[in-house]
Structure formats: structure tokens, C-alpha cells
Amino acid sequence: MRIGHGIDVHRTSHEVTRELWLGLVLIPDGRGLVGHSDADVATHALCDALLGAANLGDIGRHFPDTDPEFADAPSRKLLEATLDLVKSAGYVAISADITIIAERPKLADFMPAMSNELSSVVGTVVSVKATTAEGLGSLGRVEGIAATAVVLLEEKS
């Protein structure tokens, strides 16, 4: 068994046309996040946790923001590629848990869809939760959104 932890933070975009993607789900009532790809912090944190557990580095090593191939890339593509790397390293995910830290928008109604989408790609249950920063710091001022993730991998036999 291997445990991995990931974290990602993106600042809020000032472009009203930027979509907000979290956990592979489009959140219709939120301002998007700034990033080279779609800036889905929940999925990026999950990718980092998966890569870390398999001792494969981090998301920036595999999908650098200097590579035009990943410009505006959907995080589903990044997650699928991450899972291929993890599988090639001899591991399979058996559990995952994500916490999104955001003041706004309220995410309770979207968490089941996020869990379903992520679970269908990962092949195991991916729990998704959300909390706020209680108005503290840059996240509390709605200057961005953060997410953490933890995964458990099992060596394939």
C-alpha cells in the first residue's frame, strides 16, 4: 500500500467568460480560475496525490505549464494520463478523498456529481468534501480556490 497527498491552489479569474471546473464538473454559478489548463484544483490535487503515492513526482513534471499541448486542457485528460502513469508503475488506486476550500460558490449541490465523475475515471470511490476559509486570508477574500487530496494505492499483483 502507498499513500499520497496533493494540494493545488488557483487564483480567481477576472475574465467573466472563464468557466469554473471543479472535480470534472462545470460549476455554472462561479467565476473560473486562472491556469494553463482548465485550472480544476480538485482534480489537480488528486493527480498530485496519485503521482506522489507512486513516487512519480508531481503534476508540473508531467504536464508543465510551458507545454502548449496542455493549454486549456480539460483536467479529465490530465487525470486519465496520470492514471496511466500510476498503472505503468504497478499500482492501482483503491481509495481517494478530496477537500475543496472555497468561500464561493457554495458547492454542496455539486459534490455528488464531482464524486461520481471522479470515481468513474479513477475506478474507485473518490469522496469529495468542501469547506470555507472562514473569511481568512486570500481564500477567505475569494481571491482563489484550493483543494487537497489523499489517495491510497495498492500494488497490482
MIDOSE-1310 file (N, C-alpha, C; in nm, 2 decimals, decimal comma, always signed):
residues 157
mrig	+0,09/-0,12/+0,00/+0,00/+0,00/+0,00/+0,09/+0,12/+0,00; +0,04/+0,23/-0,07/+0,12/+0,35/-0,08/+0,02/+0,47/-0,06; +0,05/+0,57/+0,02/-0,03/+0,68/+0,05/+0,03/+0,81/-0,02; -0,06/+0,89/-0,09/-0,01/+1,01/-0,15/-0,10/+1,13/-0,11
hgid	-0,04/+1,24/-0,10/-0,11/+1,36/-0,07/-0,09/+1,47/-0,17; -0,19/+1,54/-0,21/-0,17/+1,65/-0,31/-0,24/+1,78/-0,27; -0,20/+1,89/-0,32/-0,26/+2,02/-0,29/-0,25/+2,10/-0,42; -0,35/+2,18/-0,44/-0,34/+2,28/-0,56/-0,42/+2,40/-0,52
vhrt	-0,37/+2,51/-0,57/-0,44/+2,64/-0,55/-0,44/+2,72/-0,68; -0,55/+2,78/-0,72/-0,55/+2,87/-0,83/-0,63/+3,00/-0,79; -0,58/+3,11/-0,85/-0,65/+3,24/-0,82/-0,77/+3,25/-0,91; -0,86/+3,33/-0,86/-0,99/+3,35/-0,93/-0,96/+3,45/-1,05
shev	-1,02/+3,41/-1,17/-1,00/+3,49/-1,29/-1,09/+3,61/-1,29; -1,04/+3,72/-1,35/-1,13/+3,84/-1,36/-1,20/+3,84/-1,50; -1,18/+3,73/-1,58/-1,25/+3,72/-1,70/-1,38/+3,65/-1,68; -1,49/+3,72/-1,71/-1,62/+3,67/-1,68/-1,65/+3,55/-1,77
trel	-1,58/+3,52/-1,88/-1,60/+3,41/-1,97/-1,53/+3,29/-1,92; -1,44/+3,29/-1,83/-1,36/+3,18/-1,78/-1,46/+3,08/-1,70; -1,47/+2,96/-1,74/-1,55/+2,86/-1,68/-1,49/+2,81/-1,55; -1,57/+2,77/-1,45/-1,52/+2,71/-1,33/-1,55/+2,56/-1,33
wlgl	-1,44/+2,49/-1,33/-1,44/+2,34/-1,33/-1,38/+2,30/-1,20; -1,46/+2,21/-1,13/-1,41/+2,15/-1,00/-1,45/+2,00/-1,00; -1,36/+1,92/-0,98/-1,39/+1,77/-0,98/-1,45/+1,72/-1,10; -1,41/+1,77/-1,22/-1,46/+1,73/-1,35/-1,60/+1,78/-1,38
vlip	-1,65/+1,87/-1,30/-1,79/+1,92/-1,31/-1,78/+2,07/-1,34; -1,86/+2,12/-1,43/-1,87/+2,26/-1,46/-1,97/+2,32/-1,36; -1,92/+2,42/-1,29/-2,00/+2,49/-1,18/-2,05/+2,62/-1,25; -2,18/+2,62/-1,28/-2,24/+2,73/-1,36/-2,24/+2,86/-1,29
dgrg	-2,24/+2,87/-1,16/-2,26/+3,00/-1,09/-2,13/+3,05/-1,03; -2,01/+3,01/-1,08/-1,89/+3,05/-1,03/-1,80/+3,11/-1,13; -1,71/+3,20/-1,09/-1,61/+3,26/-1,17/-1,49/+3,16/-1,19; -1,44/+3,14/-1,31/-1,33/+3,05/-1,33/-1,20/+3,08/-1,26
lvgh	-1,11/+2,99/-1,27/-0,98/+3,01/-1,21/-0,87/+3,02/-1,32; -0,77/+3,09/-1,28/-0,66/+3,12/-1,37/-0,57/+2,99/-1,37; -0,53/+2,94/-1,49/-0,44/+2,83/-1,50/-0,41/+2,80/-1,65; -0,30/+2,73/-1,67/-0,26/+2,69/-1,80/-0,36/+2,59/-1,86
sdad	-0,41/+2,50/-1,78/-0,52/+2,41/-1,83/-0,65/+2,47/-1,78; -0,75/+2,39/-1,75/-0,88/+2,44/-1,71/-0,88/+2,48/-1,56; -0,77/+2,46/-1,49/-0,75/+2,51/-1,35/-0,84/+2,44/-1,25; -0,87/+2,31/-1,28/-0,96/+2,23/-1,19/-0,87/+2,19/-1,07
vath	-0,88/+2,27/-0,96/-0,79/+2,25/-0,84/-0,82/+2,11/-0,78; -0,94/+2,07/-0,78/-0,97/+1,94/-0,71/-0,91/+1,82/-0,79; -0,92/+1,82/-0,92/-0,86/+1,72/-1,00/-0,71/+1,73/-1,00; -0,66/+1,85/-1,00/-0,51/+1,86/-1,00/-0,45/+1,81/-0,86
alcd	-0,52/+1,84/-0,75/-0,47/+1,79/-0,62/-0,48/+1,64/-0,62; -0,58/+1,58/-0,68/-0,59/+1,43/-0,69/-0,48/+1,38/-0,78; -0,45/+1,44/-0,89/-0,34/+1,40/-0,98/-0,20/+1,40/-0,90; -0,18/+1,51/-0,82/-0,06/+1,51/-0,74/-0,05/+1,40/-0,64
allg	-0,16/+1,38/-0,57/-0,17/+1,27/-0,47/-0,14/+1,13/-0,54; -0,20/+1,11/-0,65/-0,17/+0,98/-0,72/-0,02/+0,97/-0,76; +0,03/+1,08/-0,82/+0,17/+1,07/-0,86/+0,26/+1,06/-0,74; +0,23/+1,13/-0,63/+0,32/+1,12/-0,51/+0,32/+0,98/-0,46
aanl	+0,20/+0,92/-0,45/+0,19/+0,78/-0,39/+0,27/+0,68/-0,47; +0,28/+0,70/-0,60/+0,36/+0,61/-0,69/+0,50/+0,66/-0,71; +0,54/+0,76/-0,63/+0,68/+0,82/-0,64/+0,72/+0,86/-0,78; +0,62/+0,93/-0,85/+0,64/+0,98/-0,98/+0,65/+1,13/-1,00
gdig	+0,68/+1,20/-0,89/+0,69/+1,34/-0,89/+0,56/+1,41/-0,88; +0,54/+1,52/-0,95/+0,42/+1,60/-0,94/+0,36/+1,63/-1,08; +0,25/+1,70/-1,07/+0,17/+1,73/-1,20/+0,25/+1,82/-1,29; +0,33/+1,91/-1,23/+0,41/+2,00/-1,31/+0,52/+1,93/-1,39
rhfp	+0,57/+1,82/-1,34/+0,67/+1,75/-1,41/+0,62/+1,68/-1,53; +0,50/+1,63/-1,52/+0,44/+1,56/-1,63/+0,36/+1,64/-1,73; +0,30/+1,75/-1,68/+0,21/+1,84/-1,76/+0,25/+1,98/-1,74; +0,37/+2,02/-1,78/+0,42/+2,16/-1,75/+0,34/+2,27/-1,81
dtdp	+0,34/+2,38/-1,74/+0,26/+2,49/-1,79/+0,34/+2,57/-1,91; +0,45/+2,51/-1,94/+0,53/+2,57/-2,06/+0,50/+2,49/-2,19; +0,42/+2,38/-2,17/+0,39/+2,30/-2,29/+0,26/+2,34/-2,35; +0,26/+2,38/-2,47/+0,13/+2,43/-2,54/+0,03/+2,32/-2,55
efad	+0,07/+2,19/-2,54/-0,02/+2,08/-2,55/-0,13/+2,08/-2,44; -0,09/+2,14/-2,33/-0,18/+2,14/-2,21/-0,25/+2,28/-2,19; -0,24/+2,37/-2,29/-0,31/+2,50/-2,28/-0,46/+2,47/-2,29; -0,53/+2,51/-2,18/-0,67/+2,50/-2,17/-0,72/+2,35/-2,17
apsr	-0,63/+2,26/-2,14/-0,66/+2,11/-2,14/-0,76/+2,08/-2,04; -0,86/+2,00/-2,07/-0,95/+1,95/-1,97/-0,88/+1,86/-1,87; -0,91/+1,88/-1,74/-0,84/+1,80/-1,64/-0,87/+1,65/-1,64; -0,98/+1,62/-1,71/-1,01/+1,48/-1,73/-0,89/+1,41/-1,81
klle	-0,84/+1,48/-1,91/-0,73/+1,43/-1,99/-0,60/+1,41/-1,90; -0,58/+1,51/-1,81/-0,47/+1,50/-1,72/-0,48/+1,39/-1,62; -0,60/+1,37/-1,57/-0,63/+1,26/-1,47/-0,61/+1,13/-1,54; -0,66/+1,11/-1,66/-0,65/+0,98/-1,73/-0,50/+0,95/-1,76
atld	-0,43/+1,05/-1,80/-0,28/+1,03/-1,83/-0,21/+1,00/-1,70; -0,25/+1,06/-1,59/-0,19/+1,03/-1,46/-0,22/+0,89/-1,42; -0,34/+0,84/-1,43/-0,37/+0,71/-1,40/-0,30/+0,61/-1,49; -0,27/+0,64/-1,61/-0,19/+0,55/-1,70/-0,04/+0,54/-1,64
lvks	+0,01/+0,66/-1,59/+0,15/+0,66/-1,53/+0,15/+0,57/-1,41; +0,05/+0,59/-1,32/+0,04/+0,51/-1,20/+0,03/+0,36/-1,23; -0,06/+0,33/-1,33/-0,07/+0,19/-1,37/+0,06/+0,13/-1,42; +0,13/+0,21/-1,50/+0,26/+0,16/-1,56/+0,36/+0,14/-1,45
agyv	+0,35/+0,22/-1,34/+0,44/+0,20/-1,22/+0,40/+0,08/-1,14; +0,29/+0,01/-1,17/+0,25/-0,11/-1,10/+0,15/-0,09/-0,99; +0,07/+0,02/-0,99/-0,02/+0,05/-0,88/-0,16/+0,08/-0,94; -0,26/+0,06/-0,85/-0,40/+0,09/-0,88/-0,45/+0,16/-0,75
aisa	-0,54/+0,26/-0,78/-0,60/+0,34/-0,67/-0,71/+0,26/-0,61; -0,71/+0,26/-0,48/-0,82/+0,19/-0,41/-0,91/+0,28/-0,32; -0,86/+0,40/-0,30/-0,94/+0,50/-0,22/-0,89/+0,64/-0,25; -0,97/+0,74/-0,25/-0,93/+0,88/-0,26/-1,03/+0,97/-0,19
diti	-0,98/+1,08/-0,14/-1,06/+1,18/-0,07/-1,01/+1,32/-0,10; -1,10/+1,41/-0,13/-1,06/+1,54/-0,17/-1,14/+1,64/-0,09; -1,07/+1,75/-0,05/-1,14/+1,86/+0,02/-1,11/+1,99/-0,06; -1,22/+2,06/-0,10/-1,21/+2,18/-0,17/-1,23/+2,29/-0,07
iaer	-1,15/+2,40/-0,07/-1,15/+2,51/+0,02/-1,20/+2,63/-0,06; -1,32/+2,68/-0,04/-1,38/+2,79/-0,12/-1,49/+2,86/-0,04; -1,48/+2,99/-0,04/-1,59/+3,07/+0,02/-1,71/+3,06/-0,07; -1,69/+3,09/-0,20/-1,80/+3,09/-0,30/-1,74/+3,02/-0,43
pkla	-1,82/+2,96/-0,51/-1,97/+2,94/-0,48/-1,99/+2,83/-0,38; -2,11/+2,82/-0,33/-2,15/+2,71/-0,25/-2,15/+2,58/-0,33; -2,09/+2,47/-0,28/-2,06/+2,35/-0,36/-2,14/+2,23/-0,32; -2,22/+2,24/-0,22/-2,29/+2,12/-0,17/-2,37/+2,05/-0,27
dfmp	-2,44/+2,12/-0,36/-2,52/+2,06/-0,46/-2,44/+1,99/-0,57; -2,31/+2,02/-0,58/-2,23/+1,97/-0,69/-2,14/+1,85/-0,65; -2,12/+1,84/-0,52/-2,03/+1,74/-0,47/-2,07/+1,59/-0,51; -2,19/+1,55/-0,51/-2,22/+1,42/-0,56/-2,18/+1,40/-0,70
amsn	-2,20/+1,50/-0,79/-2,16/+1,48/-0,93/-2,01/+1,48/-0,94; -1,94/+1,56/-0,86/-1,80/+1,55/-0,86/-1,75/+1,41/-0,82; -1,80/+1,36/-0,71/-1,77/+1,23/-0,67/-1,79/+1,12/-0,78; -1,91/+1,13/-0,84/-1,94/+1,03/-0,94/-1,85/+1,04/-1,06
elss	-1,82/+1,16/-1,11/-1,73/+1,18/-1,23/-1,59/+1,13/-1,20; -1,54/+1,18/-1,08/-1,40/+1,13/-1,05/-1,39/+0,98/-1,02; -1,49/+0,93/-0,95/-1,49/+0,79/-0,93/-1,50/+0,70/-1,05; -1,57/+0,75/-1,15/-1,58/+0,68/-1,28/-1,45/+0,67/-1,35
vvgt	-1,37/+0,78/-1,34/-1,24/+0,78/-1,41/-1,14/+0,70/-1,33; -1,14/+0,72/-1,20/-1,03/+0,66/-1,12/-1,06/+0,51/-1,10; -1,19/+0,47/-1,10/-1,22/+0,33/-1,09/-1,24/+0,29/-0,94; -1,25/+0,38/-0,85/-1,28/+0,35/-0,71/-1,35/+0,48/-0,66
vvsv	-1,40/+0,46/-0,54/-1,48/+0,57/-0,48/-1,38/+0,69/-0,45; -1,42/+0,81/-0,50/-1,35/+0,93/-0,47/-1,45/+1,02/-0,39; -1,42/+1,04/-0,26/-1,50/+1,12/-0,18/-1,46/+1,27/-0,20; -1,57/+1,36/-0,21/-1,54/+1,50/-0,23/-1,62/+1,58/-0,12
katt	-1,54/+1,66/-0,05/-1,60/+1,75/+0,05/-1,56/+1,89/+0,02; -1,62/+1,98/+0,09/-1,59/+2,13/+0,08/-1,59/+2,19/+0,21; -1,51/+2,29/+0,23/-1,51/+2,38/+0,35/-1,48/+2,52/+0,30; -1,49/+2,61/+0,40/-1,45/+2,75/+0,37/-1,33/+2,78/+0,45
aegl	-1,27/+2,90/+0,42/-1,16/+2,95/+0,50/-1,20/+3,05/+0,61; -1,33/+3,05/+0,63/-1,39/+3,13/+0,74/-1,36/+3,28/+0,72; -1,35/+3,32/+0,59/-1,32/+3,46/+0,57/-1,17/+3,50/+0,59; -1,09/+3,41/+0,62/-0,95/+3,44/+0,65/-0,86/+3,43/+0,52
gslg	-0,77/+3,52/+0,51/-0,67/+3,52/+0,40/-0,72/+3,53/+0,26; -0,64/+3,50/+0,17/-0,67/+3,52/+0,03/-0,79/+3,43/-0,02; -0,80/+3,31/+0,04/-0,91/+3,22/+0,01/-1,04/+3,28/+0,07; -1,03/+3,33/+0,19/-1,14/+3,39/+0,25/-1,19/+3,51/+0,18
rveg	-1,10/+3,58/+0,11/-1,14/+3,70/+0,04/-1,19/+3,66/-0,11; -1,20/+3,54/-0,13/-1,25/+3,48/-0,26/-1,15/+3,52/-0,38; -1,02/+3,52/-0,34/-0,92/+3,55/-0,44/-0,87/+3,42/-0,51; -0,92/+3,31/-0,47/-0,89/+3,18/-0,53/-0,96/+3,07/-0,46
iaat	-0,93/+2,95/-0,51/-0,99/+2,82/-0,45/-0,87/+2,73/-0,44; -0,87/+2,65/-0,33/-0,77/+2,55/-0,31/-0,83/+2,41/-0,29; -0,75/+2,31/-0,30/-0,80/+2,17/-0,28/-0,69/+2,09/-0,23; -0,72/+1,99/-0,14/-0,62/+1,89/-0,10/-0,68/+1,75/-0,14
avvl	-0,59/+1,66/-0,15/-0,64/+1,52/-0,18/-0,54/+1,42/-0,12; -0,60/+1,31/-0,08/-0,52/+1,20/-0,03/-0,57/+1,07/-0,10; -0,47/+0,99/-0,14/-0,51/+0,86/-0,21/-0,44/+0,74/-0,14; -0,50/+0,63/-0,16/-0,43/+0,50/-0,12/-0,42/+0,42/-0,25
leek	-0,29/+0,38/-0,28/-0,27/+0,29/-0,39/-0,23/+0,16/-0,34; -0,26/+0,06/-0,42/-0,22/-0,08/-0,39/-0,14/-0,13/-0,51; -0,03/-0,21/-0,47/+0,05/-0,27/-0,57/-0,03/-0,37/-0,65; -0,03/-0,37/-0,78/-0,10/-0,47/-0,86/-0,03/-0,60/-0,84
s	-0,10/-0,71/-0,83/-0,04/-0,84/-0,82/-0,04/-0,92/-0,95
